Amino acid sequence: MTDHGEPPSIPTEFELYNSYVEDPKWQRKFSIIWASLVAGAVLYSLPHLIKALWQGKAFVGFWGLREEWNIDEADGAGTTTANRERRNATRGSSLWNKLQGLFLVFRSMFLWTLPGLRLNLGQFIIIVVYLVVVLLCLTTGAQLASNSNRAGFLALAQLPPLYLFATKNSVLAFLLGPGHSYHTLNPLHRLVGFNLILLAFIHGSLWISNHLTYNLPILSQQKEGSGVAALACLGILAVSSVQFIREGSIFKLFGRLVRLLGAGPLVTRVGWVCDTLSGLAYEWFWVTHLLVSTAFFITLCYHTSFAPPWIFPPLAFLGADLFMRMARMRMKDAGVWAVGKEMSVIRIPDTTSGWAAGQHVRLRVFFGGGRVLESHPLTIMNAPRDTSCLSLPGNEDLGWGTEGPGILLGARVSGDWTKALFEYVLNEREHIAQIQAEDAVDAEAEAGADVEKEKPFSSSGPQAKVTLAQPNTLAFSTSNEIAPALRSWGLPIPTLVSIDGPYGGSAIDLSEYETVLLIAGGSGATFTIGMLDELVGRCVRGRKAGEVTKRIEFVWCIRGFGCISWFTPILRSIALAAASTHSSSNPLHLHISIYVTCLCSPESAPDIPNMDVTVASRPYVGQILRGILSTSPSSNKVSPDMLPIPKDGLAKETKKDATSCASTPAAANSETNSIVETPRPTPTPMSNRTSASSSSDDLDKGKNDVEVDLEWGPHIVLPCKLPHIPLGGGVGVCASGPESLTRETSNAVARLGVMGGGNGLGLGGLGKVGVHTEVFRI
């Protein structure tokens, strides 16, 4: 047979583009790139994870909350000397401090929060890189105008990372170490979801455009019909994910518009329906996501045979998450207090361990009919029993004993669910009081009947001795049985709750820093109080893990003096525990600074050791840091906007200058879980201010023009009442509250890491600087 040689090859420019061969290659390239980026993030966090594993903190709460009734007080004592020596050795090395300072400068640059964005520089770079990778994989060598399959293949490739970043028990969150949870990965989940919808609509719109151009029927075959159905499912997911729909704001707005039309039974009914839908908005969002996502997977498999391999990983992530949530779910008895005018404190006593300070749980309270369908994230505001100050001896007035309170949660009235819970507790209290009153009346009536029966027929005869019957006792505790320290909270109402968690937590260990700043706004104090409770409790118990903390500044910004009563018993116990170390060889100094924006009810300010209350707008975080890190106490200057309130004659001296909450610089929004802030007032000279609670000697009188820094505020140092120590042991900062506070904290710490806080400190002069911010958004 004659050999005719190899067949001629077709020139590249004349080859037909085969999308089913070329496009899957770019699909795989994209998957390799994003998986490599995730692996790089895991490697970057590997030292953090190994350190947490060594300390036994890596997987705290992995299997949920636990009950442990035997505490080994000697646990960790064997590693005390080793940990302390290791920390002292690394801190004493100048070379180590230099290297640590260089790394700090590099890392601090990524903490800057860009103006107008909710993202810091590091998150912004990740998003830009991800979008660039998607764009390059979409356009390189593709013929989208004639064949849009490339966009469809890349849309399929988005499914694994979409569910990896979405699930509450993501394997990635565990690999990144403590402090990372679903809310940390949620911005990436939204980014990938946006790319998925965008790519799917590019694929579908170009496909429909080609069919219209060549007069082809759009729904001629099953492939086309299932594709349109899948695209419709993505449209539903996109609309339901919009923030004002996800949070229920659209239903609130519609309800208000209906009420403006007039009054009547129909208007009332429609308004009630809108309020109910608003309260259930997130639950409906979750149910819609679950059902429509299932429909999307089914239609996608009918649309293309390339879909199943990309659906199995999401199903595996989702199945693992559902299994973990079932394993971590707990049903518990609880007691709920209605404290003040807008705070519900929830105690779950039968829980002693299985969480770390700063973590939160998703709580479901069984009350109010349809309200049992709602679960809400609430931060645990106390440490586990073996590290909490609330379980130390000497807290008998709390009534919890050495077993501790279990879990304490705080839910401020900021929406429909929290309002309904608060009103439920108040109504139950009134119901119990009414029952007690009726029982007392019945007892008196029975006693009177017994007297009448025992009276002789002759009025001149001897009188019988009458013994009054005691009122019937209820299953609930009466006011006489409430612990003395908790009488301001009133009567707890028993209820049943379910707990899912814990999740989240702090990404830094505050015990590794000699100076610690905890700052919170409003109900965000539940996070910082939990961190404070654990840190003080570990130091009071003998610093068994080599804790080096020497100074803690706790800052809380609130609207009025009445808000302090929310957590007064807890703060007082922690402050007394810290004060008990002052006579030891390694004391811990704690100072509590509370900034109140309204002079309403100043007489309700409690007496907590080493606490100062100041009437002022929220101070700049940079001012507080500058005061803590100031090396010369004489350089401290007080801003004219800060009016310190003396403990003596507080109500008498300030009531005449008190302003209503309507005129305060900051007011709470009862409809959303946030604080509505107005710009801080420009500092004014003392001659323009009058106050009976402060003297002109304490304030900077001649400061008319104050230079203002965007991150650090006016160049004024807030006075620090903590003892001054040599810097170099590190600074740890945790902030929780409204987004403006956490953003400002990140920027202040970023500047502190790059420039040494304006104190002229070189690299490593402060030691390591750590920051963790906590702000939860639906």
Number of C-alpha atoms within 10 A of each C-alpha: 3 4 5 6 6 6 6 6 7 9 7 8 7 7 9 8 15 10 16 12 9 14 23 17 15 22 22 14 16 21 17 12 14 17 14 12 15 15 14 12 14 19 14 12 15 15 13 19 21 14 13 17 15 10 13 10 16 20 17 18 18 17 17 22 23 15 12 13 11 8 10 8 10 8 12 13 14 11 14 17 13 13 16 16 13 12 16 14 11 12 19 12 10 12 12 15 20 16 12 19 23 16 15 21 20 14 14 25 18 17 23 22 22 13 9 6 10 14 17 18 17 15 17 16 13 13 17 11 14 19 15 12 15 22 12 13 21 24 12 10 13 20 14 16 10 11 16 23 25 27 28 20 25 26 23 20 23 23 20 20 20 22 20 23 26 23 24 24 23 21 15 19 23 17 19 22 23 26 20 19 24 19 21 15 18 16 17 20 20 15 15 24 23 15 19 22 18 15 23 24 19 19 23 21 14 18 20 17 15 17 13 12 9 8 9 12 11 15 13 9 9 11 15 19 16 20 22 19 17 24 21 15 20 23 15 14 20 14 12 20 19 11 13 15 16 20 22 21 19 17 21 20 14 15 22 14 12 17 14 10 9 10 10 9 8 11 16 15 12 15 20 13 14 21 21 18 19 25 22 22 22 21 18 18 18 14 12 16 19 12 11 17 17 14 15 20 17 17 21 23 17 18 19 14 9 14 19 15 11 15 18 13 16 19 16 14 22 19 13 17 18 15 11 19 18 14 14 18 18 16 11 15 14 21 18 25 25 26 24 15 12 18 24 24 19 24 21 21 18 18 21 21 21 18 29 26 25 26 25 24 22 17 20 19 23 16 16 11 7 10 18 13 13 18 20 18 19 21 28 29 27 31 32 27 24 23 22 26 33 32 23 22 10 14 19 15 14 20 15 16 15 17 20 24 23 22 23 22 22 24 22 23 23 19 15 18 21 18 18 15 24 23 16 17 23 18 12 15 18 12 12 17 13 12 14 17 13 14 17 17 13 15 17 16 14 14 16 15 11 15 16 12 10 12 15 12 8 8 8 7 9 9 12 12 9 13 10 14 15 11 15 13 11 11 7 12 13 15 12 9 11 18 16 14 17 17 14 17 22 17 25 25 19 19 16 14 20 18 23 23 27 27 27 24 22 20 18 18 17 28 21 20 24 22 27 28 22 23 28 26 25 21 27 24 26 26 32 29 26 24 27 30 26 27 26 26 25 21 25 23 16 14 20 20 21 23 21 21 25 20 22 26 23 21 25 26 28 27 26 23 22 21 21 22 18 24 19 19 22 21 22 19 23 26 22 17 25 24 18 14 18 12 9 9 7 15 17 22 22 26 19 20 19 23 24 26 23 24 24 21 16 23 16 15 18 17 11 16 17 16 19 18 22 20 22 26 24 24 20 22 25 28 21 22 24 23 23 27 22 22 15 9 15 8 13 17 17 19 26 23 21 18 22 18 19 15 15 9 12 16 19 12 16 20 14 11 13 14 14 12 16 9 10 19 18 23 19 16 14 16 13 14 19 22 22 14 16 11 8 15 10 13 16 18 17 20 9 7 10 11 13 12 17 14 12 13 8 13 19 16 15 11 15 13 11 14 11 12 11 11 20 25 19 19 15 24 22 23 19 20 17 18 11 14 15 10 17 19 24 21 27 24 23 25 29 25 26 22 19 14 22 23 23 21 29 26 24 27 29 27 21 24 28 19 16 22 20 14 14 9 14 13 21 27 20 23 24 21 26 23 23 21 21 23 17 16 11 10
